[in-house]
Amino acid sequence: MFRNKALKLLDKIGDPYEFSIFDKEGKLAFGTLVFMVLPSPFLIDNEGIIRVRHVGVLTPEVWEQKFNSVLSKLKEDEK
C-alpha cells in the first residue's frame, strides 16, 4: 500500500534517485541499522559494500560533505 503511494509521488514530482529498494520483509533495514527514518540514501560500491550512509534528506551540502569525496575516490580507483 505505502509502496504504491511512494511510487506515484515519485512519478508526480520526479525521482532524483538512480534506483530504489523495496524491502518487503524489512531485513535490509535491520542489517543496515536504518529503520523508521526516510529517506536514507546510501553509496554502494561495485562490490556491493556500503561506503556511505546518511539518515535524512540528501541536500547539496550533505552530498559534498559525505558522498562526493568517496564517490570521486571510487571512480579514481576504477581507472
KAUR-V920759 format. One record per pair of residues at least 24 apart in sequence whose C-alpha atoms are under 8 Angstrom apart, sorted by the first residue. I is the first residue (numbers start at 0). J is the second residue. If there is no record, write none. Layout:
I/J
I/J
This chain:
42/66
42/70
44/73
